[in-house]
Every structure is written in C-alpha cells, then in structure tokens.
Amino acid sequence: MSRKGTPSDNAPIESFHSSLKSETFYLHKEPIGSNNIVIDIVENYIYFWNNQRILAKLGYLSPIDYRKKWLIELLFLYCVKK
C-alpha cells in the first residue's frame, strides 16, 4: 500500500472519476439538492461508460460489446478445436 494522496497508484479509477466529474457534475450550474439525485447521475453515467461509450482502441465498440465479441470469438475457437 502506498502513501495517501498518490493518484498514480490507481490511475484507471482516477481517470474514471475525472471523466465522471467533468462530464456530469461540473456541467450543473445549480447545486445538486439530494443524495438520490447524485446516485441517479452516477448510475446513469456508469451505464453510459460501459454500454454506450465507444473507444478507438476497442475497435470502435463499447466495452460491453467488445467483451461480447471477444467471448463469441473465444467460444467459436473452442468449438472448432473439438
């Protein structure tokens, strides 16, 4: 375990938190009134992050679609070998 306040130790989650804040919370002009609103915003953003956001490094697929494609290819190769 490293020292407290060393974000480079957990770069992927720090990157996610940065994207979450800049693409959701920093866009609101008025303060958010309740915890339920925050929970709803975070749940919607996580759904977007996994299911709708496309990445060039994943062949312009969303993370879920990329994993499905990879699994289908893996199962196909497994069935062909048998």
DRENZAPA-814883 format. One record per residue: x, z negated, y negated of N, C-alpha, C, O, CB in turn; residue in one letter; residue number from 0. Coordinates in Angstrom, 1 decimal. Glycine has a CB too. Layout:
r n.x=X, n.z=Z, n.y=Y, ca.x=X, ca.z=Z, ca.y=Y, c.x=X, c.z=Z, c.y=Y, o.x=X, o.z=Z, o.y=Y, cb.x=X, cb.z=Z, cb.y=Y, residu=A, num=NUM $
...
***
This chain:
r n.x=0.8, n.z=0.0, n.y=1.2, ca.x=0.0, ca.z=0.0, ca.y=0.0, c.x=0.9, c.z=0.0, c.y=-1.2, o.x=1.9, o.z=-0.7, o.y=-1.3, cb.x=-1.0, cb.z=-1.2, cb.y=0.0, residu=M, num=0 $
r n.x=0.5, n.z=0.8, n.y=-2.2, ca.x=1.4, ca.z=0.9, ca.y=-3.4, c.x=0.9, c.z=0.0, c.y=-4.5, o.x=-0.1, o.z=-0.7, o.y=-4.3, cb.x=1.4, cb.z=2.4, cb.y=-3.8, residu=S, num=1 $
r n.x=1.5, n.z=0.1, n.y=-5.6, ca.x=1.1, ca.z=-0.7, ca.y=-6.8, c.x=-0.2, c.z=-0.3, c.y=-7.3, o.x=-0.6, o.z=0.9, o.y=-7.1, cb.x=2.2, cb.z=-0.6, cb.y=-7.9, residu=R, num=2 $
r n.x=-0.9, n.z=-1.2, n.y=-8.0, ca.x=-2.1, ca.z=-0.9, ca.y=-8.6, c.x=-1.9, c.z=0.1, c.y=-9.8, o.x=-0.9, o.z=0.0, o.y=-10.5, cb.x=-2.8, cb.z=-2.2, cb.y=-9.1, residu=K, num=3 $
r n.x=-2.8, n.z=1.0, n.y=-10.0, ca.x=-2.7, ca.z=1.9, ca.y=-11.1, c.x=-1.8, c.z=3.1, c.y=-10.9, o.x=-1.2, o.z=3.6, o.y=-11.8, cb.x=-2.3, cb.z=1.2, cb.y=-12.3, residu=G, num=4 $
r n.x=-1.6, n.z=3.5, n.y=-9.6, ca.x=-0.7, ca.z=4.6, ca.y=-9.3, c.x=-1.6, c.z=5.7, c.y=-8.7, o.x=-1.8, o.z=5.8, o.y=-7.5, cb.x=0.4, cb.z=4.2, cb.y=-8.3, residu=T, num=5 $
r n.x=-2.2, n.z=6.6, n.y=-9.6, ca.x=-3.2, ca.z=7.5, ca.y=-9.1, c.x=-2.6, c.z=8.6, c.y=-8.3, o.x=-3.4, o.z=9.3, o.y=-7.5, cb.x=-3.9, cb.z=8.2, cb.y=-10.3, residu=P, num=6 $
r n.x=-1.3, n.z=8.8, n.y=-8.3, ca.x=-0.7, ca.z=9.9, ca.y=-7.5, c.x=-0.8, c.z=9.6, c.y=-6.0, o.x=-0.6, o.z=10.5, o.y=-5.2, cb.x=0.7, cb.z=10.2, cb.y=-7.9, residu=S, num=7 $
r n.x=-1.0, n.z=8.3, n.y=-5.7, ca.x=-1.1, ca.z=7.9, ca.y=-4.3, c.x=-2.4, c.z=8.4, c.y=-3.6, o.x=-2.5, o.z=8.6, o.y=-2.4, cb.x=-1.0, cb.z=6.4, cb.y=-4.1, residu=D, num=8 $
r n.x=-3.4, n.z=8.7, n.y=-4.4, ca.x=-4.7, ca.z=9.1, ca.y=-3.9, c.x=-5.2, c.z=10.3, c.y=-4.7, o.x=-6.3, o.z=10.2, o.y=-5.3, cb.x=-5.7, cb.z=7.9, cb.y=-3.9, residu=N, num=9 $
r n.x=-4.4, n.z=11.3, n.y=-4.8, ca.x=-4.7, ca.z=12.5, ca.y=-5.7, c.x=-6.0, c.z=13.2, c.y=-5.4, o.x=-6.7, o.z=13.5, o.y=-6.3, cb.x=-3.6, cb.z=13.5, cb.y=-5.6, residu=A, num=10 $
r n.x=-6.4, n.z=13.4, n.y=-4.1, ca.x=-7.7, ca.z=14.1, ca.y=-3.9, c.x=-8.9, c.z=13.3, c.y=-4.5, o.x=-9.8, o.z=14.0, o.y=-5.1, cb.x=-7.9, cb.z=14.3, cb.y=-2.4, residu=P, num=11 $
r n.x=-9.0, n.z=12.0, n.y=-4.3, ca.x=-10.1, ca.z=11.3, ca.y=-4.8, c.x=-10.1, c.z=11.2, c.y=-6.3, o.x=-11.1, o.z=11.2, o.y=-7.0, cb.x=-10.2, cb.z=9.9, cb.y=-4.2, residu=I, num=12 $
r n.x=-8.9, n.z=11.1, n.y=-6.9, ca.x=-8.7, ca.z=11.0, ca.y=-8.3, c.x=-9.2, c.z=12.3, c.y=-8.9, o.x=-9.8, o.z=12.4, o.y=-10.0, cb.x=-7.2, cb.z=10.7, cb.y=-8.7, residu=E, num=13 $
r n.x=-8.9, n.z=13.4, n.y=-8.3, ca.x=-9.3, ca.z=14.8, ca.y=-8.7, c.x=-10.8, c.z=14.9, c.y=-8.7, o.x=-11.4, o.z=15.4, o.y=-9.6, cb.x=-8.6, cb.z=15.9, cb.y=-7.9, residu=S, num=14 $
r n.x=-11.4, n.z=14.4, n.y=-7.6, ca.x=-12.9, ca.z=14.4, ca.y=-7.5, c.x=-13.5, c.z=13.6, c.y=-8.6, o.x=-14.5, o.z=14.0, o.y=-9.2, cb.x=-13.3, cb.z=13.9, cb.y=-6.1, residu=F, num=15 $
r n.x=-13.0, n.z=12.4, n.y=-8.8, ca.x=-13.6, ca.z=11.5, ca.y=-9.8, c.x=-13.4, c.z=12.2, c.y=-11.2, o.x=-14.4, o.z=12.1, o.y=-12.0, cb.x=-12.9, cb.z=10.2, cb.y=-9.9, residu=H, num=16 $
r n.x=-12.3, n.z=12.9, n.y=-11.5, ca.x=-12.1, ca.z=13.6, ca.y=-12.7, c.x=-13.2, c.z=14.7, c.y=-12.9, o.x=-13.8, o.z=14.8, o.y=-13.9, cb.x=-10.7, cb.z=14.1, cb.y=-12.8, residu=S, num=17 $
r n.x=-13.4, n.z=15.4, n.y=-11.8, ca.x=-14.4, ca.z=16.5, ca.y=-11.9, c.x=-15.8, c.z=15.9, c.y=-12.0, o.x=-16.6, o.z=16.5, o.y=-12.8, cb.x=-14.3, cb.z=17.4, cb.y=-10.6, residu=S, num=18 $
r n.x=-16.1, n.z=14.9, n.y=-11.3, ca.x=-17.4, ca.z=14.3, ca.y=-11.4, c.x=-17.7, c.z=13.8, c.y=-12.8, o.x=-18.8, o.z=14.1, o.y=-13.4, cb.x=-17.5, cb.z=13.0, cb.y=-10.5, residu=L, num=19 $
r n.x=-16.8, n.z=13.1, n.y=-13.4, ca.x=-17.0, ca.z=12.6, ca.y=-14.8, c.x=-17.1, c.z=13.8, c.y=-15.8, o.x=-17.9, o.z=13.7, o.y=-16.7, cb.x=-15.8, cb.z=11.7, cb.y=-15.2, residu=K, num=20 $
r n.x=-16.2, n.z=14.7, n.y=-15.7, ca.x=-16.2, ca.z=15.8, ca.y=-16.7, c.x=-17.4, c.z=16.7, c.y=-16.6, o.x=-17.8, o.z=17.3, o.y=-17.6, cb.x=-14.9, cb.z=16.6, cb.y=-16.7, residu=S, num=21 $
r n.x=-17.9, n.z=16.9, n.y=-15.4, ca.x=-19.0, ca.z=17.9, ca.y=-15.2, c.x=-20.3, c.z=17.2, c.y=-15.2, o.x=-21.4, o.z=17.9, o.y=-15.2, cb.x=-18.8, cb.z=18.6, cb.y=-13.9, residu=E, num=22 $
r n.x=-20.4, n.z=15.9, n.y=-15.3, ca.x=-21.7, ca.z=15.2, ca.y=-15.3, c.x=-21.8, c.z=14.2, c.y=-16.5, o.x=-22.5, o.z=14.5, o.y=-17.4, cb.x=-22.0, cb.z=14.5, cb.y=-14.0, residu=T, num=23 $
r n.x=-21.1, n.z=13.1, n.y=-16.4, ca.x=-21.3, ca.z=12.0, ca.y=-17.3, c.x=-20.8, c.z=12.4, c.y=-18.7, o.x=-21.5, o.z=11.9, o.y=-19.7, cb.x=-20.5, cb.z=10.8, cb.y=-16.8, residu=F, num=24 $
r n.x=-19.7, n.z=13.1, n.y=-18.9, ca.x=-19.3, ca.z=13.4, ca.y=-20.2, c.x=-20.2, c.z=14.5, c.y=-20.9, o.x=-20.0, o.z=14.6, o.y=-22.1, cb.x=-17.8, cb.z=13.9, cb.y=-20.2, residu=Y, num=25 $
r n.x=-21.0, n.z=15.1, n.y=-20.2, ca.x=-22.0, ca.z=16.1, ca.y=-20.8, c.x=-23.2, c.z=15.4, c.y=-21.4, o.x=-23.9, o.z=16.0, o.y=-22.3, cb.x=-22.4, cb.z=17.1, cb.y=-19.8, residu=L, num=26 $
r n.x=-23.5, n.z=14.2, n.y=-21.0, ca.x=-24.6, ca.z=13.5, ca.y=-21.6, c.x=-24.3, c.z=13.0, c.y=-23.0, o.x=-23.3, o.z=12.3, o.y=-23.2, cb.x=-25.1, cb.z=12.3, cb.y=-20.7, residu=H, num=27 $
r n.x=-25.2, n.z=13.3, n.y=-23.9, ca.x=-25.0, ca.z=12.9, ca.y=-25.3, c.x=-25.4, c.z=11.4, c.y=-25.5, o.x=-24.9, o.z=10.7, o.y=-26.3, cb.x=-25.6, cb.z=13.8, cb.y=-26.2, residu=K, num=28 $
r n.x=-26.5, n.z=11.0, n.y=-24.8, ca.x=-27.0, ca.z=9.7, ca.y=-24.9, c.x=-26.6, c.z=8.8, c.y=-23.7, o.x=-26.3, o.z=9.4, o.y=-22.7, cb.x=-28.6, cb.z=9.7, cb.y=-25.0, residu=E, num=29 $
r n.x=-26.5, n.z=7.5, n.y=-23.9, ca.x=-26.1, ca.z=6.7, ca.y=-22.8, c.x=-27.1, c.z=6.7, c.y=-21.6, o.x=-28.3, o.z=6.9, o.y=-21.8, cb.x=-25.9, cb.z=5.2, cb.y=-23.3, residu=P, num=30 $
r n.x=-26.6, n.z=6.5, n.y=-20.4, ca.x=-27.4, ca.z=6.5, ca.y=-19.3, c.x=-28.0, c.z=5.1, c.y=-19.1, o.x=-27.3, o.z=4.1, o.y=-19.2, cb.x=-26.6, cb.z=6.9, cb.y=-18.0, residu=I, num=31 $
r n.x=-29.4, n.z=5.1, n.y=-18.9, ca.x=-30.1, ca.z=3.8, ca.y=-19.0, c.x=-30.1, c.z=2.9, c.y=-17.8, o.x=-30.2, o.z=1.7, o.y=-17.9, cb.x=-31.4, cb.z=4.1, cb.y=-19.4, residu=G, num=32 $
r n.x=-30.0, n.z=3.5, n.y=-16.6, ca.x=-30.2, ca.z=2.6, ca.y=-15.4, c.x=-29.2, c.z=3.1, c.y=-14.3, o.x=-28.7, o.z=4.2, o.y=-14.3, cb.x=-31.6, cb.z=2.7, cb.y=-14.9, residu=S, num=33 $
r n.x=-29.0, n.z=2.2, n.y=-13.4, ca.x=-28.2, ca.z=2.4, ca.y=-12.2, c.x=-28.8, c.z=3.5, c.y=-11.3, o.x=-28.1, o.z=4.3, o.y=-10.7, cb.x=-28.0, cb.z=1.2, cb.y=-11.4, residu=N, num=34 $
r n.x=-30.1, n.z=3.6, n.y=-11.3, ca.x=-30.8, ca.z=4.6, ca.y=-10.4, c.x=-30.5, c.z=6.0, c.y=-10.9, o.x=-30.3, o.z=6.9, o.y=-10.1, cb.x=-32.3, cb.z=4.4, cb.y=-10.4, residu=N, num=35 $
r n.x=-30.4, n.z=6.2, n.y=-12.2, ca.x=-30.0, ca.z=7.5, ca.y=-12.8, c.x=-28.6, c.z=7.8, c.y=-12.4, o.x=-28.3, o.z=9.0, o.y=-12.0, cb.x=-30.2, cb.z=7.5, cb.y=-14.3, residu=I, num=36 $
r n.x=-27.7, n.z=6.9, n.y=-12.5, ca.x=-26.3, ca.z=7.1, ca.y=-12.1, c.x=-26.2, c.z=7.5, c.y=-10.6, o.x=-25.5, o.z=8.4, o.y=-10.3, cb.x=-25.4, cb.z=5.9, cb.y=-12.4, residu=V, num=37 $
r n.x=-26.9, n.z=6.7, n.y=-9.8, ca.x=-26.9, ca.z=7.0, ca.y=-8.3, c.x=-27.4, c.z=8.4, c.y=-8.1, o.x=-26.8, o.z=9.1, o.y=-7.2, cb.x=-27.7, cb.z=6.0, cb.y=-7.6, residu=I, num=38 $
r n.x=-28.5, n.z=8.8, n.y=-8.7, ca.x=-29.0, ca.z=10.1, ca.y=-8.5, c.x=-28.1, c.z=11.2, c.y=-9.0, o.x=-27.9, o.z=12.2, o.y=-8.3, cb.x=-30.4, cb.z=10.3, cb.y=-9.3, residu=D, num=39 $
r n.x=-27.4, n.z=11.0, n.y=-10.1, ca.x=-26.4, ca.z=12.0, ca.y=-10.6, c.x=-25.3, c.z=12.2, c.y=-9.6, o.x=-24.9, o.z=13.3, o.y=-9.3, cb.x=-25.9, cb.z=11.6, cb.y=-12.0, residu=I, num=40 $
r n.x=-24.8, n.z=11.1, n.y=-9.1, ca.x=-23.6, ca.z=11.1, ca.y=-8.2, c.x=-24.1, c.z=11.8, c.y=-6.9, o.x=-23.3, o.z=12.6, o.y=-6.3, cb.x=-23.1, cb.z=9.7, cb.y=-7.9, residu=V, num=41 $
r n.x=-25.2, n.z=11.4, n.y=-6.3, ca.x=-25.7, ca.z=12.0, ca.y=-5.1, c.x=-25.9, c.z=13.6, c.y=-5.3, o.x=-25.5, o.z=14.3, o.y=-4.4, cb.x=-27.0, cb.z=11.4, cb.y=-4.6, residu=E, num=42 $
r n.x=-26.5, n.z=14.0, n.y=-6.4, ca.x=-26.6, ca.z=15.4, ca.y=-6.6, c.x=-25.3, c.z=16.1, c.y=-6.8, o.x=-25.1, o.z=17.2, o.y=-6.3, cb.x=-27.5, cb.z=15.6, cb.y=-7.9, residu=N, num=43 $
r n.x=-24.3, n.z=15.5, n.y=-7.4, ca.x=-23.0, ca.z=16.1, ca.y=-7.6, c.x=-22.3, c.z=16.2, c.y=-6.2, o.x=-21.6, o.z=17.2, o.y=-6.0, cb.x=-22.2, cb.z=15.3, cb.y=-8.6, residu=Y, num=44 $
r n.x=-22.4, n.z=15.2, n.y=-5.4, ca.x=-21.7, ca.z=15.3, ca.y=-4.1, c.x=-22.4, c.z=16.4, c.y=-3.2, o.x=-21.6, o.z=17.1, o.y=-2.5, cb.x=-21.9, cb.z=13.9, cb.y=-3.3, residu=I, num=45 $
r n.x=-23.7, n.z=16.5, n.y=-3.3, ca.x=-24.3, ca.z=17.7, ca.y=-2.6, c.x=-23.8, c.z=19.0, c.y=-3.1, o.x=-23.4, o.z=19.9, o.y=-2.4, cb.x=-25.9, cb.z=17.6, cb.y=-2.8, residu=Y, num=46 $
r n.x=-23.7, n.z=19.1, n.y=-4.5, ca.x=-23.2, ca.z=20.3, ca.y=-5.1, c.x=-21.7, c.z=20.6, c.y=-4.6, o.x=-21.4, o.z=21.7, o.y=-4.3, cb.x=-23.3, cb.z=20.3, cb.y=-6.6, residu=F, num=47 $
r n.x=-20.9, n.z=19.5, n.y=-4.7, ca.x=-19.5, ca.z=19.6, ca.y=-4.3, c.x=-19.3, c.z=20.1, c.y=-2.9, o.x=-18.4, o.z=20.9, o.y=-2.7, cb.x=-18.8, cb.z=18.2, cb.y=-4.5, residu=W, num=48 $
r n.x=-20.1, n.z=19.7, n.y=-2.0, ca.x=-20.0, ca.z=20.1, ca.y=-0.6, c.x=-20.7, c.z=21.4, c.y=-0.2, o.x=-20.2, o.z=22.1, o.y=0.7, cb.x=-20.4, cb.z=19.0, cb.y=0.3, residu=N, num=49 $
r n.x=-21.8, n.z=21.6, n.y=-0.8, ca.x=-22.7, ca.z=22.7, ca.y=-0.3, c.x=-22.8, c.z=23.9, c.y=-1.2, o.x=-23.1, o.z=25.0, o.y=-0.7, cb.x=-24.1, cb.z=22.2, cb.y=-0.1, residu=N, num=50 $
r n.x=-22.5, n.z=23.8, n.y=-2.4, ca.x=-22.7, ca.z=25.0, ca.y=-3.3, c.x=-21.4, c.z=25.5, c.y=-4.0, o.x=-21.3, o.z=26.6, o.y=-4.4, cb.x=-23.7, cb.z=24.6, cb.y=-4.4, residu=Q, num=51 $
r n.x=-20.5, n.z=24.6, n.y=-4.2, ca.x=-19.3, ca.z=24.9, ca.y=-4.9, c.x=-18.4, c.z=25.8, c.y=-4.1, o.x=-18.0, o.z=25.4, o.y=-3.0, cb.x=-18.5, cb.z=23.7, cb.y=-5.4, residu=R, num=52 $
r n.x=-18.0, n.z=27.0, n.y=-4.5, ca.x=-17.2, ca.z=27.9, ca.y=-3.7, c.x=-15.7, c.z=27.8, c.y=-4.2, o.x=-15.5, o.z=27.5, o.y=-5.4, cb.x=-17.7, cb.z=29.4, cb.y=-3.8, residu=I, num=53 $
r n.x=-14.8, n.z=28.0, n.y=-3.3, ca.x=-13.4, ca.z=27.9, ca.y=-3.6, c.x=-12.7, c.z=29.2, c.y=-3.1, o.x=-13.0, o.z=29.7, o.y=-2.0, cb.x=-12.8, cb.z=26.7, cb.y=-3.0, residu=L, num=54 $
r n.x=-11.8, n.z=29.7, n.y=-3.9, ca.x=-11.0, ca.z=30.8, ca.y=-3.5, c.x=-10.2, c.z=30.5, c.y=-2.3, o.x=-10.0, o.z=31.4, o.y=-1.4, cb.x=-10.1, cb.z=31.3, cb.y=-4.7, residu=A, num=55 $
r n.x=-9.6, n.z=29.3, n.y=-2.2, ca.x=-8.7, ca.z=29.0, ca.y=-1.1, c.x=-9.5, c.z=28.9, c.y=0.2, o.x=-8.9, o.z=28.9, o.y=1.3, cb.x=-8.0, cb.z=27.7, cb.y=-1.4, residu=K, num=56 $
r n.x=-10.8, n.z=28.8, n.y=0.2, ca.x=-11.6, ca.z=28.7, ca.y=1.4, c.x=-12.3, c.z=30.1, c.y=1.6, o.x=-13.3, o.z=30.2, o.y=2.3, cb.x=-12.7, cb.z=27.6, cb.y=1.3, residu=L, num=57 $
r n.x=-11.7, n.z=31.2, n.y=1.1, ca.x=-12.3, ca.z=32.5, ca.y=1.2, c.x=-13.6, c.z=32.6, c.y=0.5, o.x=-14.5, o.z=33.3, o.y=1.0, cb.x=-12.6, cb.z=32.7, cb.y=2.7, residu=G, num=58 $
r n.x=-13.8, n.z=32.0, n.y=-0.6, ca.x=-15.0, ca.z=32.1, ca.y=-1.5, c.x=-16.2, c.z=31.6, c.y=-0.8, o.x=-17.3, o.z=32.1, o.y=-0.9, cb.x=-15.2, cb.z=33.5, cb.y=-2.0, residu=Y, num=59 $
r n.x=-16.0, n.z=30.5, n.y=0.0, ca.x=-17.1, ca.z=29.8, ca.y=0.7, c.x=-17.1, c.z=28.4, c.y=0.2, o.x=-16.2, o.z=27.8, o.y=-0.3, cb.x=-16.9, cb.z=29.8, cb.y=2.2, residu=L, num=60 $
r n.x=-18.3, n.z=27.7, n.y=0.4, ca.x=-18.4, ca.z=26.3, ca.y=0.1, c.x=-17.7, c.z=25.6, c.y=1.2, o.x=-17.5, o.z=26.1, o.y=2.3, cb.x=-19.9, cb.z=25.8, cb.y=0.0, residu=S, num=61 $
r n.x=-17.3, n.z=24.3, n.y=1.0, ca.x=-16.7, ca.z=23.5, ca.y=2.1, c.x=-17.5, c.z=23.5, c.y=3.4, o.x=-16.9, o.z=23.6, o.y=4.5, cb.x=-16.4, cb.z=22.1, cb.y=1.6, residu=P, num=62 $
r n.x=-18.8, n.z=23.3, n.y=3.3, ca.x=-19.7, ca.z=23.2, ca.y=4.4, c.x=-19.7, c.z=24.5, c.y=5.2, o.x=-19.6, o.z=24.6, o.y=6.4, cb.x=-21.1, cb.z=22.8, cb.y=4.0, residu=I, num=63 $
r n.x=-19.8, n.z=25.6, n.y=4.4, ca.x=-19.9, ca.z=27.0, ca.y=5.0, c.x=-18.5, c.z=27.3, c.y=5.7, o.x=-18.5, o.z=27.9, o.y=6.8, cb.x=-20.2, cb.z=28.0, cb.y=4.0, residu=D, num=64 $
r n.x=-17.4, n.z=26.9, n.y=5.1, ca.x=-16.1, ca.z=27.1, ca.y=5.6, c.x=-16.0, c.z=26.4, c.y=7.0, o.x=-15.4, o.z=26.9, o.y=7.9, cb.x=-15.0, cb.z=26.7, cb.y=4.6, residu=Y, num=65 $
r n.x=-16.4, n.z=25.1, n.y=7.0, ca.x=-16.3, ca.z=24.4, ca.y=8.2, c.x=-17.2, c.z=24.9, c.y=9.3, o.x=-16.8, o.z=24.9, o.y=10.5, cb.x=-16.7, cb.z=22.9, cb.y=8.0, residu=R, num=66 $
r n.x=-18.4, n.z=25.4, n.y=9.0, ca.x=-19.3, ca.z=26.0, ca.y=9.9, c.x=-18.6, c.z=27.3, c.y=10.5, o.x=-18.6, o.z=27.5, o.y=11.7, cb.x=-20.6, cb.z=26.4, cb.y=9.3, residu=K, num=67 $
r n.x=-18.0, n.z=28.1, n.y=9.6, ca.x=-17.4, ca.z=29.4, ca.y=10.1, c.x=-16.2, c.z=29.0, c.y=11.0, o.x=-16.0, o.z=29.7, o.y=12.0, cb.x=-16.9, cb.z=30.2, cb.y=8.8, residu=K, num=68 $
r n.x=-15.4, n.z=28.0, n.y=10.6, ca.x=-14.3, ca.z=27.6, ca.y=11.4, c.x=-14.7, c.z=27.1, c.y=12.8, o.x=-14.1, o.z=27.5, o.y=13.8, cb.x=-13.5, cb.z=26.5, cb.y=10.7, residu=W, num=69 $
r n.x=-15.8, n.z=26.4, n.y=12.8, ca.x=-16.3, ca.z=25.8, ca.y=14.1, c.x=-16.9, c.z=27.0, c.y=15.0, o.x=-16.6, o.z=27.0, o.y=16.2, cb.x=-17.4, cb.z=24.8, cb.y=13.8, residu=L, num=70 $
r n.x=-17.6, n.z=27.9, n.y=14.4, ca.x=-18.1, ca.z=29.1, ca.y=15.2, c.x=-16.9, c.z=29.9, c.y=15.8, o.x=-17.0, o.z=30.3, o.y=16.9, cb.x=-19.0, cb.z=30.0, cb.y=14.3, residu=I, num=71 $
r n.x=-15.9, n.z=30.1, n.y=15.0, ca.x=-14.7, ca.z=30.8, ca.y=15.5, c.x=-14.0, c.z=30.0, c.y=16.6, o.x=-13.6, o.z=30.6, o.y=17.6, cb.x=-13.7, cb.z=31.1, cb.y=14.3, residu=E, num=72 $
r n.x=-13.9, n.z=28.7, n.y=16.4, ca.x=-13.3, ca.z=27.9, ca.y=17.4, c.x=-14.1, c.z=27.9, c.y=18.7, o.x=-13.5, o.z=28.0, o.y=19.8, cb.x=-13.1, cb.z=26.5, cb.y=16.9, residu=L, num=73 $
r n.x=-15.4, n.z=27.8, n.y=18.6, ca.x=-16.2, ca.z=27.9, ca.y=19.8, c.x=-16.2, c.z=29.2, c.y=20.5, o.x=-16.1, o.z=29.3, o.y=21.7, cb.x=-17.7, cb.z=27.5, cb.y=19.5, residu=L, num=74 $
r n.x=-16.1, n.z=30.3, n.y=19.7, ca.x=-16.0, ca.z=31.6, ca.y=20.3, c.x=-14.7, c.z=31.8, c.y=21.0, o.x=-14.7, o.z=32.3, o.y=22.2, cb.x=-16.1, cb.z=32.7, cb.y=19.1, residu=F, num=75 $
r n.x=-13.6, n.z=31.3, n.y=20.4, ca.x=-12.3, ca.z=31.4, ca.y=21.1, c.x=-12.3, c.z=30.6, c.y=22.4, o.x=-11.7, o.z=31.0, o.y=23.4, cb.x=-11.2, cb.z=31.0, cb.y=20.2, residu=L, num=76 $
r n.x=-13.0, n.z=29.4, n.y=22.4, ca.x=-13.0, ca.z=28.5, ca.y=23.5, c.x=-13.8, c.z=29.2, c.y=24.7, o.x=-13.4, o.z=29.2, o.y=25.8, cb.x=-13.7, cb.z=27.2, cb.y=23.2, residu=Y, num=77 $
r n.x=-15.0, n.z=29.9, n.y=24.3, ca.x=-15.8, ca.z=30.5, ca.y=25.3, c.x=-15.1, c.z=31.8, c.y=25.9, o.x=-15.3, o.z=32.1, o.y=27.0, cb.x=-17.1, cb.z=30.9, cb.y=24.7, residu=C, num=78 $
r n.x=-14.3, n.z=32.5, n.y=25.1, ca.x=-13.6, ca.z=33.7, ca.y=25.5, c.x=-12.6, c.z=33.3, c.y=26.5, o.x=-12.3, o.z=34.1, o.y=27.5, cb.x=-13.0, cb.z=34.4, cb.y=24.3, residu=V, num=79 $
r n.x=-11.9, n.z=32.2, n.y=26.3, ca.x=-10.8, ca.z=31.8, ca.y=27.3, c.x=-11.4, c.z=31.4, c.y=28.6, o.x=-10.6, o.z=31.5, o.y=29.6, cb.x=-10.1, cb.z=30.6, cb.y=26.7, residu=K, num=80 $
r n.x=-12.6, n.z=30.9, n.y=28.7, ca.x=-13.2, ca.z=30.5, ca.y=30.0, c.x=-13.6, c.z=31.7, c.y=30.9, o.x=-14.1, o.z=31.4, o.y=32.0, cb.x=-14.3, cb.z=29.6, cb.y=29.8, residu=K, num=81 $
***
